Amino acid sequence: MINYYQELLLLPQEEIPIHFLWSKVFQQIHLGLVEMQDEQGKIPIGVSFPDYVTGEKCSLLGGKLRLFAQDETTLSRFNANQWLARLSDYVHCTGIRPVPEKLTGYAIYQREQPKTSNERLARRYAKRHNEDYDTALARYSDKAHKSIATPFIRLKSLSGNQEFCLWIKKIVVKERRGATFSSYGLSAESSVPEF
């Protein structure tokens, strides 16, 4: 059962837009969560985006991030302030607090991997099937480009040094479920409280 949380408020400035801050802050949170993994790769800290807004054409993450854990000790051990020390001018971390008794519900924040651009699909196909890029691109030339309404954070893979989009989908659920998460604090099954 998730009983404690810590809230992070992003403080964008004119020269530093919020999407850039999300990239820097979430990269650090991800690195910290990787350090918290157990032998099965599960992590006892989940995240939520309290200002998440869903729209028909686009959705937004907002400017807040909450970290959730079953106990205060887990969040203390994670030490968000340490991971975000070099960004302290751009993010405010609250202290660790108990989750309020009055909730508006629960939500699952999960990674979504949409089929996006034809170019991306062609690169992936070429790599997997040992085919040149132009031939692979021809496979997708008649498919219309889809726009995705799900919000994302642009991150950099530390292993491959490539940029990618971490698409984050919110699903409202009626009850509390599970308490283990991925190295991004996301889960397809575990929910976090909403308030």
Backbone as CSV, one residue per row, in Angstrom:
resi,resn,N_x,N_y,N_z,CA_x,CA_y,CA_z,C_x,C_y,C_z
1,MET,0.845,-1.187,0.000,0.000,0.000,0.000,0.887,1.246,0.000
2,ILE,0.577,2.177,-0.868,1.366,3.401,-0.984,0.863,4.404,0.052
3,ASN,1.752,4.788,0.976,1.366,5.659,2.078,2.039,7.017,2.084
4,TYR,3.154,7.178,1.345,3.915,8.422,1.401,4.236,8.940,0.012
5,TYR,4.442,10.250,-0.073,4.786,10.859,-1.347,5.686,12.070,-1.135
6,GLN,6.321,12.468,-2.214,7.114,13.694,-2.258,6.770,14.373,-3.576
7,GLU,6.587,15.694,-3.539,6.183,16.404,-4.745,7.330,17.269,-5.261
8,LEU,7.493,17.270,-6.573,8.489,18.105,-7.226,7.760,19.083,-8.131
9,LEU,8.087,20.338,-7.998,7.479,21.390,-8.806,8.551,21.947,-9.733
10,LEU,8.323,21.853,-11.031,9.256,22.397,-12.010,9.084,23.903,-12.089
11,LEU,10.193,24.619,-12.168,10.182,26.075,-12.195,10.783,26.569,-13.514
12,PRO,9.998,26.495,-14.604,10.537,26.929,-15.895,10.816,28.433,-15.882
13,GLN,11.763,28.827,-16.693,12.091,30.243,-16.835,12.069,30.585,-18.307
14,GLU,12.105,31.875,-18.602,11.965,32.314,-19.988,12.958,31.616,-20.916
15,GLU,14.208,31.492,-20.472,15.236,30.888,-21.324,15.282,29.359,-21.197
16,ILE,14.536,28.805,-20.255,14.519,27.350,-20.060,13.068,26.873,-20.042
17,PRO,12.566,26.400,-21.190,11.163,25.967,-21.267,10.908,24.676,-20.480
18,ILE,9.650,24.451,-20.180,9.277,23.311,-19.332,9.629,21.964,-19.962
19,HIS,9.501,21.820,-21.282,9.832,20.521,-21.881,11.321,20.199,-21.720
20,PHE,12.180,21.210,-21.758,13.612,21.008,-21.531,13.853,20.582,-20.080
21,LEU,13.156,21.240,-19.146,13.277,20.877,-17.729,12.815,19.446,-17.470
22,TRP,11.683,19.064,-18.086,11.201,17.698,-17.921,12.293,16.698,-18.319
23,SER,12.974,16.958,-19.426,14.032,16.055,-19.891,15.134,15.923,-18.846
24,LYS,15.588,17.034,-18.322,16.695,17.030,-17.348,16.271,16.409,-16.014
25,VAL,15.097,16.816,-15.509,14.622,16.310,-14.221,14.323,14.818,-14.296
26,PHE,13.595,14.396,-15.323,13.199,12.990,-15.399,14.389,12.072,-15.667
27,GLN,15.400,12.577,-16.379,16.619,11.783,-16.591,17.262,11.475,-15.236
28,GLN,17.323,12.472,-14.364,17.918,12.281,-13.043,17.064,11.349,-12.171
29,ILE,15.747,11.516,-12.232,14.856,10.638,-11.462,15.040,9.195,-11.930
30,HIS,15.101,8.994,-13.235,15.317,7.654,-13.804,16.626,7.050,-13.294
31,LEU,17.702,7.823,-13.294,18.995,7.315,-12.814,18.902,6.893,-11.352
32,GLY,18.205,7.695,-10.551,18.026,7.351,-9.146,17.189,6.103,-8.952
33,LEU,16.138,5.958,-9.759,15.271,4.776,-9.648,16.014,3.506,-10.050
34,VAL,16.890,3.606,-11.021,17.691,2.441,-11.434,18.493,1.917,-10.236
35,GLU,18.990,2.829,-9.414,19.758,2.446,-8.223,18.891,1.731,-7.171
36,MET,17.571,1.881,-7.255,16.654,1.294,-6.268,16.136,-0.088,-6.678
37,GLN,16.553,-0.597,-7.842,16.028,-1.869,-8.365,16.344,-3.052,-7.452
38,ASP,15.409,-3.986,-7.380,15.681,-5.255,-6.712,16.209,-6.256,-7.747
39,GLU,16.368,-7.506,-7.351,16.933,-8.526,-8.249,16.078,-8.766,-9.494
40,GLN,14.776,-8.542,-9.398,13.869,-8.728,-10.534,13.715,-7.465,-11.378
41,GLY,14.446,-6.408,-11.038,14.342,-5.158,-11.784,13.139,-4.324,-11.388
42,LYS,12.467,-4.682,-10.302,11.292,-3.933,-9.831,11.737,-2.815,-8.893
43,ILE,10.967,-1.746,-8.893,11.302,-0.564,-8.109,10.114,-0.204,-7.219
44,PRO,10.376,0.131,-5.929,9.282,0.416,-4.996,8.775,1.856,-5.019
45,ILE,9.141,2.623,-6.058,8.714,4.021,-6.149,7.992,4.231,-7.475
46,GLY,6.794,4.802,-7.378,6.017,5.117,-8.568,5.892,6.627,-8.725
47,VAL,5.519,7.057,-9.914,5.367,8.489,-10.164,3.939,8.811,-10.619
48,SER,3.576,10.073,-10.435,2.329,10.577,-11.017,2.566,12.010,-11.465
49,PHE,1.692,12.467,-12.315,1.738,13.820,-12.860,0.407,14.480,-12.513
50,PRO,0.321,15.164,-11.355,-0.962,15.699,-10.880,-1.626,16.709,-11.820
51,ASP,-0.837,17.371,-12.674,-1.404,18.362,-13.598,-1.626,17.787,-14.994
52,TYR,-1.586,16.473,-15.125,-1.756,15.806,-16.419,-3.114,16.180,-17.008
53,VAL,-3.102,16.656,-18.247,-4.338,17.061,-18.926,-4.438,16.287,-20.234
54,THR,-5.577,15.659,-20.452,-5.789,14.909,-21.681,-6.652,15.729,-22.626
55,GLY,-6.180,15.836,-23.859,-6.927,16.559,-24.878,-7.086,15.697,-26.111
56,GLU,-7.928,16.147,-27.031,-8.170,15.379,-28.252,-6.958,15.398,-29.181
57,LYS,-6.338,16.566,-29.308,-5.213,16.710,-30.227,-3.871,16.610,-29.525
58,CYS,-3.822,16.974,-28.250,-2.580,16.836,-27.484,-2.916,16.777,-26.000
59,SER,-1.970,16.296,-25.241,-2.105,16.214,-23.789,-0.846,16.800,-23.167
60,LEU,-0.934,17.200,-21.905,0.191,17.829,-21.227,0.483,17.142,-19.899
61,LEU,1.752,17.097,-19.541,2.141,16.536,-18.254,1.963,17.546,-17.127
62,GLY,1.977,18.833,-17.451,1.886,19.869,-16.428,3.258,20.184,-15.865
63,GLY,3.289,20.686,-14.648,4.556,21.115,-14.067,4.898,20.470,-12.740
64,LYS,4.191,19.379,-12.382,4.451,18.700,-11.108,4.702,17.217,-11.331
65,LEU,5.517,16.669,-10.438,5.779,15.226,-10.412,5.675,14.785,-8.964
66,ARG,4.967,13.695,-8.737,4.916,13.119,-7.395,5.609,11.764,-7.406
67,LEU,6.394,11.521,-6.368,7.042,10.225,-6.150,6.294,9.547,-5.010
68,PHE,5.918,8.279,-5.197,5.147,7.541,-4.190,5.892,6.290,-3.731
69,ALA,5.747,5.977,-2.443,6.333,4.745,-1.902,5.466,4.244,-0.757
70,GLN,5.685,2.983,-0.408,4.913,2.387,0.686,5.276,2.996,2.027
71,ASP,6.541,3.385,2.183,6.956,3.937,3.468,7.889,5.123,3.290
72,GLU,8.022,5.885,4.336,8.848,7.095,4.335,10.323,6.759,4.109
73,THR,10.765,5.640,4.663,12.166,5.221,4.548,12.593,5.043,3.094
74,THR,11.719,4.482,2.269,12.048,4.264,0.854,12.301,5.589,0.150
75,LEU,11.447,6.578,0.374,11.641,7.890,-0.245,12.872,8.596,0.321
76,SER,13.123,8.433,1.593,14.338,9.022,2.195,15.583,8.410,1.579
77,ARG,15.572,7.096,1.419,16.715,6.396,0.823,16.928,6.826,-0.629
78,PHE,15.833,7.067,-1.359,15.935,7.532,-2.740,16.623,8.902,-2.797
79,ASN,16.252,9.807,-1.907,16.868,11.115,-1.762,16.800,11.943,-3.056
80,ALA,15.595,12.355,-3.414,15.361,13.137,-4.636,16.211,14.399,-4.680
81,ASN,16.401,15.048,-3.531,17.195,16.286,-3.510,18.625,16.047,-3.985
82,GLN,19.172,14.909,-3.618,20.540,14.580,-4.050,20.588,14.407,-5.572
83,TRP,19.622,13.669,-6.126,19.607,13.423,-7.567,19.355,14.696,-8.371
84,LEU,18.659,15.644,-7.759,18.308,16.884,-8.463,19.146,18.081,-8.021
85,ALA,20.246,17.842,-7.299,21.065,18.925,-6.728,21.515,19.938,-7.778
86,ARG,21.944,19.473,-8.934,22.441,20.417,-9.947,21.309,21.173,-10.655
87,LEU,20.071,20.784,-10.392,18.906,21.469,-10.978,18.110,22.237,-9.930
88,SER,18.719,22.480,-8.765,17.982,23.057,-7.632,17.379,24.430,-7.924
89,ASP,17.903,25.172,-8.888,17.312,26.460,-9.254,16.036,26.298,-10.079
90,TYR,15.804,25.094,-10.597,14.705,24.873,-11.542,13.650,23.885,-11.059
91,VAL,13.862,23.320,-9.876,12.879,22.380,-9.340,12.838,22.513,-7.820
92,HIS,11.624,22.538,-7.280,11.431,22.617,-5.829,10.904,21.268,-5.342
93,CYS,11.583,20.686,-4.353,11.153,19.409,-3.759,10.556,19.675,-2.387
94,THR,9.363,19.163,-2.168,8.760,19.263,-0.832,9.388,18.189,0.055
95,GLY,9.047,18.241,1.320,9.433,17.164,2.206,8.568,15.939,1.923
96,ILE,8.896,14.848,2.565,8.111,13.612,2.423,6.884,13.745,3.317
97,ARG,5.721,13.418,2.732,4.452,13.603,3.433,3.615,12.338,3.350
98,PRO,2.702,12.139,4.335,1.752,11.028,4.198,0.718,11.349,3.121
99,VAL,0.295,10.341,2.399,-0.772,10.513,1.403,-2.047,10.910,2.145
100,PRO,-2.763,11.941,1.679,-3.991,12.347,2.366,-5.033,11.225,2.392
101,GLU,-5.879,11.267,3.386,-6.937,10.251,3.490,-7.993,10.444,2.417
102,LYS,-8.299,11.699,2.072,-9.324,11.987,1.074,-8.678,12.009,-0.312
103,LEU,-9.026,11.019,-1.112,-8.469,10.881,-2.460,-9.549,11.124,-3.507
104,THR,-9.128,11.532,-4.696,-10.081,11.657,-5.801,-10.146,10.358,-6.603
105,GLY,-9.222,9.439,-6.341,-9.210,8.153,-7.029,-7.806,7.613,-7.184
106,TYR,-7.632,6.757,-8.189,-6.330,6.145,-8.473,-6.077,6.208,-9.975
107,ALA,-4.808,6.171,-10.328,-4.455,6.184,-11.745,-3.228,5.321,-11.984
108,ILE,-3.160,4.781,-13.167,-1.981,4.053,-13.629,-1.298,4.958,-14.651
109,TYR,-0.022,5.189,-14.443,0.784,5.920,-15.424,1.704,4.895,-16.060
110,GLN,1.507,4.677,-17.342,2.267,3.633,-18.026,2.957,4.170,-19.266
111,ARG,3.988,3.449,-19.672,4.699,3.813,-20.891,3.875,3.365,-22.085
112,GLU,3.774,4.253,-23.061,3.092,3.905,-24.302,4.130,3.998,-25.416
113,GLN,4.118,3.047,-26.319,5.055,3.073,-27.429,4.289,3.094,-28.748
114,PRO,3.826,4.295,-29.123,3.021,4.393,-30.343,3.866,4.198,-31.597
115,LYS,3.204,3.729,-32.629,3.838,3.634,-33.941,3.761,5.041,-34.521
116,THR,4.896,5.713,-34.593,4.891,7.127,-34.975,5.265,7.341,-36.433
117,SER,6.377,7.945,-36.690,6.711,8.367,-38.060,7.126,7.192,-38.948
118,ASN,6.852,7.366,-40.230,7.256,6.364,-41.215,8.771,6.197,-41.236
119,GLU,9.500,7.290,-41.030,10.960,7.229,-41.025,11.461,6.374,-39.871
120,ARG,10.867,6.551,-38.705,11.267,5.759,-37.538,10.952,4.285,-37.765
121,LEU,9.761,4.025,-38.279,9.376,2.636,-38.555,10.305,2.006,-39.578
122,ALA,10.691,2.770,-40.602,11.597,2.252,-41.638,12.976,1.972,-41.071
123,ARG,13.496,2.873,-40.238,14.816,2.641,-39.611,14.795,1.366,-38.784
124,ARG,13.734,1.207,-38.029,13.618,0.026,-37.172,13.510,-1.259,-38.017
125,TYR,12.692,-1.213,-39.062,12.518,-2.372,-39.937,13.841,-2.730,-40.619
126,ALA,14.543,-1.714,-41.123,15.821,-1.944,-41.812,16.831,-2.609,-40.880
127,LYS,16.881,-2.140,-39.653,17.827,-2.687,-38.675,17.486,-4.142,-38.323
128,ARG,16.212,-4.408,-38.110,15.782,-5.752,-37.695,15.830,-6.788,-38.817
129,HIS,15.665,-6.331,-40.061,15.598,-7.270,-41.178,16.802,-7.180,-42.118
130,ASN,17.831,-6.487,-41.648,19.072,-6.363,-42.420,18.792,-5.886,-43.848
131,GLU,18.021,-4.816,-43.931,17.619,-4.254,-45.213,18.093,-2.801,-45.252
132,ASP,18.352,-2.248,-46.438,18.776,-0.849,-46.471,17.579,0.063,-46.188
133,TYR,17.901,1.255,-45.718,16.882,2.190,-45.256,15.882,2.579,-46.350
134,ASP,16.349,2.878,-47.553,15.455,3.316,-48.629,14.429,2.248,-49.002
135,THR,14.857,0.986,-49.025,13.934,-0.116,-49.332,12.891,-0.234,-48.219
136,ALA,13.360,-0.118,-46.976,12.439,-0.197,-45.841,11.462,0.973,-45.851
137,LEU,11.945,2.163,-46.203,11.082,3.336,-46.235,9.979,3.194,-47.288
138,ALA,10.299,2.540,-48.389,9.306,2.323,-49.448,8.115,1.510,-48.929
139,ARG,8.352,0.629,-47.973,7.274,-0.172,-47.373,6.221,0.709,-46.696
140,TYR,6.665,1.859,-46.172,5.787,2.725,-45.376,5.342,3.979,-46.124
141,SER,5.744,4.128,-47.379,5.472,5.373,-48.112,3.984,5.650,-48.308
142,ASP,3.152,4.620,-48.361,1.720,4.852,-48.588,0.921,4.999,-47.290
143,LYS,1.587,4.901,-46.157,0.893,5.029,-44.871,0.914,6.480,-44.409
144,ALA,-0.234,6.976,-44.017,-0.341,8.357,-43.540,0.322,8.488,-42.173
145,HIS,0.958,9.618,-41.937,1.600,9.890,-40.651,0.521,10.143,-39.593
146,LYS,0.631,9.448,-38.451,-0.335,9.625,-37.366,0.216,10.601,-36.346
147,SER,-0.644,11.490,-35.851,-0.216,12.329,-34.741,-0.669,11.651,-33.449
148,ILE,0.132,11.798,-32.420,-0.111,11.138,-31.138,-0.485,12.199,-30.109
149,ALA,-1.584,11.983,-29.392,-2.042,12.949,-28.392,-1.378,12.738,-27.028
150,THR,-0.755,11.598,-26.813,-0.136,11.277,-25.525,1.088,12.166,-25.280
151,PRO,1.214,12.745,-24.060,2.396,13.569,-23.780,3.652,12.709,-23.623
152,PHE,4.802,13.331,-23.814,6.060,12.596,-23.709,7.145,13.467,-23.107
153,ILE,8.200,12.783,-22.668,9.414,13.440,-22.199,10.540,12.930,-23.090
154,ARG,11.330,13.839,-23.616,12.459,13.456,-24.465,13.648,13.125,-23.557
155,LEU,14.156,11.891,-23.693,15.276,11.421,-22.871,16.418,10.955,-23.765
156,LYS,17.556,10.744,-23.142,18.711,10.231,-23.868,19.092,8.891,-23.263
157,SER,19.240,7.895,-24.114,19.673,6.572,-23.670,21.150,6.658,-23.310
158,LEU,21.480,6.281,-22.092,22.872,6.345,-21.676,23.691,5.198,-22.256
159,SER,23.023,4.111,-22.611,23.750,2.982,-23.202,24.035,3.218,-24.681
160,GLY,23.065,3.714,-25.431,23.247,3.911,-26.865,23.453,5.356,-27.267
161,ASN,23.340,6.284,-26.287,23.509,7.715,-26.527,22.538,8.270,-27.573
162,GLN,21.368,7.632,-27.714,20.359,8.093,-28.663,19.211,8.751,-27.911
163,GLU,18.617,9.764,-28.527,17.442,10.398,-27.936,16.195,9.593,-28.285
164,PHE,15.245,9.573,-27.355,13.967,8.901,-27.603,12.884,9.600,-26.810
165,CYS,11.654,9.348,-27.187,10.504,9.928,-26.489,9.908,8.883,-25.555
166,LEU,9.757,9.257,-24.304,9.081,8.408,-23.324,7.642,8.904,-23.258
167,TRP,6.744,8.209,-23.968,5.326,8.575,-24.013,4.674,8.067,-22.734
168,ILE,3.892,8.907,-22.066,3.298,8.548,-20.776,1.785,8.650,-20.858
169,LYS,1.143,7.511,-20.692,-0.316,7.415,-20.777,-0.896,7.268,-19.369
170,LYS,-1.973,7.990,-19.112,-2.667,7.921,-17.818,-3.976,7.168,-17.993
171,ILE,-4.211,6.210,-17.092,-5.465,5.462,-17.076,-6.060,5.569,-15.678
172,VAL,-7.261,6.093,-15.583,-7.942,6.215,-14.293,-8.519,4.855,-13.928
173,VAL,-8.281,4.434,-12.682,-8.812,3.151,-12.189,-9.567,3.392,-10.885
174,LYS,-10.382,2.418,-10.503,-11.241,2.592,-9.326,-10.576,2.219,-8.013
175,GLU,-9.615,1.308,-8.068,-9.038,0.832,-6.817,-7.515,0.841,-6.853
176,ARG,-6.952,0.677,-5.672,-5.510,0.603,-5.505,-5.034,-0.756,-6.039
177,ARG,-3.955,-0.748,-6.791,-3.398,-1.988,-7.341,-1.885,-1.967,-7.217
178,GLY,-1.287,-3.078,-6.814,0.159,-3.268,-6.845,0.975,-2.147,-6.231
179,ALA,2.292,-2.330,-6.234,3.181,-1.295,-5.704,4.604,-1.453,-6.234
180,THR,4.749,-2.026,-7.432,6.081,-2.110,-8.036,6.043,-1.443,-9.412
181,PHE,7.161,-0.828,-9.751,7.208,0.022,-10.934,8.485,-0.227,-11.730
182,SER,8.538,0.365,-12.925,9.716,0.254,-13.780,10.754,1.295,-13.361
183,SER,11.872,1.316,-14.048,12.929,2.289,-13.737,12.542,3.716,-14.134
184,TYR,11.365,3.884,-14.698,10.828,5.218,-14.965,9.732,5.574,-13.957
185,GLY,9.454,4.684,-12.999,8.397,4.923,-12.022,7.018,4.659,-12.587
186,LEU,6.965,4.033,-13.770,5.708,3.753,-14.461,5.352,2.284,-14.306
187,SER,4.100,1.939,-14.590,3.666,0.544,-14.510,2.396,0.359,-15.333
188,ALA,2.268,-0.812,-15.933,1.038,-1.137,-16.656,-0.009,-1.701,-15.700
189,GLU,0.379,-1.993,-14.453,-0.525,-2.640,-13.502,-0.687,-1.902,-12.178
190,SER,0.388,-1.316,-11.653,0.319,-0.672,-10.343,-0.225,0.743,-10.442
191,SER,-1.108,1.075,-9.514,-1.726,2.406,-9.515,-1.123,3.271,-8.409
192,VAL,-1.337,4.563,-8.536,-0.922,5.529,-7.522,-2.146,6.363,-7.149
193,PRO,-2.185,6.894,-5.919,-3.335,7.703,-5.520,-3.364,9.054,-6.212
194,GLU,-4.558,9.542,-6.452,-4.767,10.866,-7.034,-5.443,11.733,-5.981
195,PHE,-4.961,12.960,-5.840,-5.560,13.914,-4.899,-5.220,15.329,-5.316
